[in-house]
Amino acid sequence: MTTFKEALERTLASHSLSAGDDLLGFKMDADAAMAEEEGLEKTSVEQKSDQRCVLMIHGELNKSIGTLEQVKQILWRVWQRLAYQEFQATSFHFDEQAARVRFVTSSGPDLCVTGELRIDGPHYERLYRKRR
């Protein structure tokens, strides 16, 4: 079984990271996907200089969400809207600070995006503490 770190390193070794209009299109799609989720507020998409995490896609959980399972569903829906169908590798992680999906996705050798999809905020922290 390949770990996420191994998949990320292999992909970065054989693909060029998206830039320019290609990366802008992915950022716009991420921004739209996050904004459409009713359980999120204060959403943002930031570009970083780290090739292993080019985009930080963030949303703060609002009080309309009552369980961690619903948080997982939000992450899954957003990710399904963004991932290229040709290749994707992810690592899901939940802790007291945030629910995260680290990702790498590509569609050919010149279309590759890495990043993290993150949901956090005071309401998320309360749900996590309650283990809901």
Phi, psi and omega per residue, in radians:
M1 nan 2.313 -3.141
T2 -1.513 2.330 3.080
T3 -1.397 2.857 3.108
F4 -1.051 -0.765 -3.124
K5 -1.016 -0.746 3.114
E6 -1.132 -0.756 3.122
A7 -1.099 -0.719 3.111
L8 -1.076 -0.864 -3.118
E9 -1.088 -0.754 3.112
R10 -1.083 -0.747 -3.117
T11 -1.163 -0.758 3.125
L12 -1.129 -0.533 3.123
A13 -1.268 -0.426 -3.047
S14 -2.009 -0.051 -3.108
H15 -2.279 2.674 3.013
S16 -1.635 2.416 3.095
L17 -1.186 2.487 3.097
S18 -1.093 2.569 3.126
A19 -2.572 3.042 3.067
G20 0.982 -2.331 -3.081
D21 -1.118 -0.575 3.130
D22 -1.113 -0.810 3.130
L23 -1.208 -0.660 3.093
L24 -1.039 -0.728 3.115
G25 -1.097 -0.721 3.111
F26 -1.136 -0.742 3.120
K27 -1.068 -0.734 3.131
M28 -1.133 -0.714 3.094
D29 -1.105 -0.728 3.129
A30 -1.122 -0.757 3.129
D31 -1.063 -0.772 3.138
A32 -1.158 -0.747 -3.123
A33 -1.089 -0.738 3.141
M34 -1.207 -0.741 -3.107
A35 -1.116 -0.510 -3.114
E36 -1.376 -0.227 3.137
E37 -1.394 1.999 -3.093
E38 -1.148 -0.382 -3.135
G39 -1.438 0.008 -3.097
L40 -2.089 2.623 2.996
E41 -2.430 2.970 -3.141
K42 0.851 0.946 -3.128
T43 -1.490 2.657 3.124
S44 -2.731 2.758 3.031
V45 -2.335 2.054 -3.114
E46 -2.074 2.417 3.068
Q47 -1.565 2.358 -3.135
K48 -2.020 2.882 3.140
S49 -1.587 -0.084 -3.132
D50 -1.409 2.055 -3.097
Q51 -1.111 -0.370 3.118
R52 -1.468 -0.157 3.110
C53 -2.696 1.309 -3.071
V54 -1.219 -0.638 -3.110
L55 -2.107 2.356 2.992
M56 -1.912 1.936 -3.108
I57 -1.842 2.073 -2.936
H58 -2.272 2.531 2.995
G59 -2.594 2.540 3.081
E60 -1.712 2.289 -3.114
L61 -1.242 2.362 3.072
N62 -1.774 3.055 -2.993
K63 -1.320 -0.040 3.102
S64 -1.299 -0.222 -3.131
I65 -1.688 2.251 -3.029
G66 -1.941 -0.144 -3.112
T67 -2.479 2.761 3.045
L68 -1.165 -0.501 3.077
E69 -1.063 -0.670 3.083
Q70 -1.160 -0.608 3.070
V71 -1.098 -0.789 3.100
K72 -1.019 -0.716 3.141
Q73 -1.120 -0.697 3.091
I74 -1.079 -0.864 3.130
L75 -0.988 -0.785 -3.120
W76 -1.110 -0.792 -3.139
R77 -1.073 -0.818 -3.131
V78 -1.089 -0.816 -3.115
W79 -1.066 -0.722 3.133
Q80 -1.092 -0.516 3.095
R81 -1.306 -0.426 -3.026
L82 -1.744 -0.613 -2.981
A83 -1.100 2.369 2.980
Y84 -1.258 2.446 -3.070
Q85 -1.265 -0.423 -3.082
E86 -1.174 -0.705 3.124
F87 -2.753 2.407 3.035
Q88 -2.697 2.477 3.028
A89 -2.392 2.422 -3.087
T90 -2.398 2.795 3.011
S91 -2.409 2.003 3.124
F92 -1.605 2.413 -3.139
H93 -2.545 2.264 3.096
F94 -2.118 2.254 3.019
D95 -2.509 -3.026 -3.044
E96 -1.162 -0.314 -3.113
Q97 -1.647 -0.635 -3.031
A98 -2.893 2.799 2.922
A99 -1.779 2.264 -3.022
R100 -2.315 2.564 2.927
V101 -2.188 1.970 2.974
R102 -1.505 2.477 -3.049
F103 -2.547 2.736 2.887
V104 -2.450 2.346 3.136
T105 -2.515 2.525 -3.114
S106 -2.557 2.720 3.065
S107 -2.438 1.438 -3.073
G108 1.582 2.956 -3.018
P109 -1.197 -0.320 -3.090
D110 -1.934 0.140 -3.111
L111 -2.258 1.637 -3.060
C112 -2.497 2.325 3.142
V113 -2.302 2.375 3.040
T114 -2.071 2.741 3.094
G115 2.970 -2.947 3.106
E116 -2.389 2.318 3.021
L117 -1.793 2.129 -2.979
R118 -2.299 2.335 3.027
I119 -2.145 2.230 -3.121
D120 -2.591 -2.794 3.109
G121 2.002 2.926 -3.103
P122 -0.993 -0.699 -3.131
H123 -1.180 -0.704 3.077
Y124 -1.030 -0.794 -3.126
E125 -1.039 -0.700 3.089
R126 -1.110 -0.791 3.113
L127 -1.059 -0.734 -3.119
Y128 -1.114 -0.759 3.124
R129 -1.076 -0.642 3.126
K130 -1.393 -0.196 -3.096
R131 1.003 0.696 -3.127
R132 -1.381 nan nan
